[in-house]
Amino acid sequence: MPLKDDPRIVKGLARLRAKGLKVAFEELETDKWAVIAIDILSIINYIKRTIEKEIFYPNMYVYVDLDSKMIEIHAWRGNTPEKVKELMRISREKEELLKEYIKLKQGVTT
């Protein structure tokens, strides 16, 4: 039986997708070898959602800093601090750059 039809693989992929992860599956050369690839942005977003579910505070922002390999959790009272606004802007820009990079690696052009 090809790996793509193995119930354990099928169920595992379904569980990953149910968590919001973007998952790709490819069998290589034979039906005995396969690769499961998970989009890094979907992993980052999954981690952020998981953290946000655990901390019950309305003014909170989870920032993933890939450069320092840290996850920062910012919480505040009142107006959003300028530093947090800047981190939000940087995060959006980096996410767009990462999306473009992934497209280029996959050979897709915009």
N, C-alpha and C positions, 0 to 999 in steps of 0.2 A: 504494500500500500504506500503510495506517495506520502511524504511528510505533510503536504498541504491538506490531506484528507484525514490525518490522524486526529481523533477526537480531542486528545490532550492539547495538541497545537491549536486546533480550531477554538477550543474553549479558552485557552490562554490568551490568544489574540483578541478574542471577544472581551475578556476581562480587562485587558490593557486599553482597548478602545473605549470601554465603558467608563474608564477613569479619565477620559479626555485625551489620551495619548494618540498621536498620529503614528500608526504602525504600518510598515511595509514588510511583505514577506516574499522571498524569492528562493526558488529551488535552483540549485547549481549542479550542473553536469549530470547528476543522477538523482533518483528519488530518495537517496540516503543522506543528502546534504542540503541544508537550507540556511538562509540568513534571515534573521528578523532585525529590521532596522527601526529605530524609534527617533523621530524628529526631536532635536535638542530643544527647540522652542516649546514644544508641547511638554517636555519634561520640566523645563523651568516654570512654565505656567502651572503645572500640576503641583510642584513644590510650593509655589506662592499660594495657590488655593488652599492647600493643606495647612499651611501656617496660618492663613487668614481665618480658617475655620476654628483654630485652636485658641486664638486670642480674640476675645469678644470686646473690642474697643472700636468705636465708630471712626475716630480720626487716626487711621493707621495706614502706613504704606510699607510694602515689602519690596526692597530693592535688592536685586541680584547683581553683585559686582563680580563679573567674570575675571576682571583684571587681578583683583586681590583674592579671588576665590572665596568670597564671603557673601553671606546673606545678611543684609541689614534690615532691621525692623524699626521703623520710625513711628512714634506715637506722639501726639501733641494735643493741647487744649486750644480752643479758639481758632484763629485763622491758620491756614496751612503755612508753615515757615518757608521762606524763600529758598532755603537750601533743599527742602523736600520738593518744591516745585521744579527746581533745577535738576534734581535726580530723576523726577518723572519725565522731564524733557529728554534728558540724556538716555534714559531707558528706552523711550520710544524710538529715538534715533538709532540706537544700537540694535534694537530689534529689527528695524527696517534694513539696516546694513547686513545683519545676519541672514535675513530672508533673501536678500539679493545674492549673498554669497552662496547660500544653499542652492538657489536657482542656477547659478553659474556652475557649481560643482555637478549639478545634475544635467548640465548641457542645455538648459532652458534659458532663452533670452527674452527680455521684456521689450 
